[in-house]
Amino acid sequence: MLRRSLLATPLALPTLARAQAAATRFVVPYPPGGAVDGTARLFAARLALASGQAFIVENRAGANGTIGGELVRRAAPDGTTFLYSASIAVALPLTVKNIPYDPIADFAPVARVAEGPLLISVHPSVPGATLHEVMTYAKANQDRFNFATSGLGSAGHIAIAQLKQRYGIEGPIAGYRGAGPVLNDLAGGAVHIFADPILSSLPVARSGRIRAVAVTAAVRSPAAPDIPTTAEGGVAELLGASWYGVWAPKGTPEAAITRLNAALNDAARDPELVRRLEALGFAPVTGSPADFARYQQDEFERTAAVVRAAGIVPE
């Protein structure tokens, strides 16, 4: 179905195909199976069908995403290697010590391609029908209530930090390497609350191993219409999304960036790709490289304010 739909979509990418005879790499700095990897593969498949060229997703996980980031930073700026990552890529210097690069100055923004709210989930043993009730319980039992994040600086990390600040809860947020290990510990009871994209958390919630409490959006998600928003759960100020984008090594020719930006915008308008993104809890985003540059700077400043208010110290 996806192949028929994408092939039937009018394509305007002959220039992209001619300019990129070699395979194009999307380096994902996280393990397979998470939201970054899942959305990257959707876009890579669409671009490959559209251009007739190979688009490869290469997972280079480790060191809070900086192994993959450093690989791209050092790559030849020839339009064949790009970083595909999430909002965490911009926030890393705020939460992690000794980042080997500047995520804004050392990369050229290509396009922001998708975004989606977070799903806040708890272990089934945690009492409370609403997010407010859960956090009230957490406040009363903070000496044995465990918070976790799939990555320092991730949208989920920032959301949990905001919740802790809102309810005056002390103590650390345990950092994990990806959503999978956190979800395993959440299901096992070692962790009590977690915020992460719908793609990774909802299937586990549907299985009954964890309990979904709220989505961080103003309106309910089409992917999970039965789960209340944070406002419905009594925490109206907690709104947030994980967003996804593509960056090039600094020095990549503007023409190559413009071509890939146009191709990604075209992909984001494909009805079948839109349907598949929405089923996973995401919405497509389009815009120019300049739009993305402004957005990431605004996001950095917004996240920095949250980090300061929450008292997060780089680890």
Disulfide bonds with the S-S distance in Angstrom:
none
